Amino acid sequence: MLLYAASNMADRLTQLQDAVNSLADQFCNAIGVLQQCAPPASFSNIQTTINKDQPSNPTEEYAQLFAALIARTAKDIDVLIDSLPSEESTAALQAASLRQLEEENHEAALRLEEVVNRGDMLLEKIQSALADIAQSQLRTRSGAPSHQVIDS
C-alpha cells in the first residue's frame, strides 16, 4: 500500500509539474499573441468603455480565450495540490502501511513457492514422459522388441 501510495503520489507530482509547465506556456503564449495582435495604443485618446459580451477585435477574443485556459489550468493545479498527501501522514502510519505490505509480500511469496513446486512436479512428469517416448522410438528403430506380452 505504501509503495502504491508513493507511486501514486509521484504520478500526481508529475501531473502537477506538467500542469505548472502548461500554465507557464499559456502565460507566455498569451503575452506573445496579445503583443503580436494588439493595435498600437494611443495615450492621448484612451477608451474606457469595452463591450465585454461581444469582443470588437481579435485581441479581445484571444484575451478571453487565454483567460479561460489559464483559469482552467489553475483550477486543475488546485485539484492536484488537494489530492497530495497531507502532513498528517505520520511515520507511524507509514510503518503500519509498510507492515501490511510486508504481510502481503510474505503471502504472495508463499503462493509463488507453491506454484513453483507444482511447476517443478509437472516438469518432472513431462521429462519422464519424453524420456519414455524417446526410449520407445529408439527400440522401434533398432528393431528391438518392445514390451510384448507372450501368451502360453
Secondary structure, DSSP 4 states (H G I P E B T S, - for coil): -HHHHHHHHHHHHHHHHHHHHHHHHHHHHHHHHHHHHPPPP-TTS------SSS-SSHHHHHHHHHHHHHHHHHHHHHHHHHHS--TT--HHHHHHHHHHHHHHHHHHHHHHHHHHHHHHHHHHHHHHHHHHHHHHHHHHHHT---S-PPP-
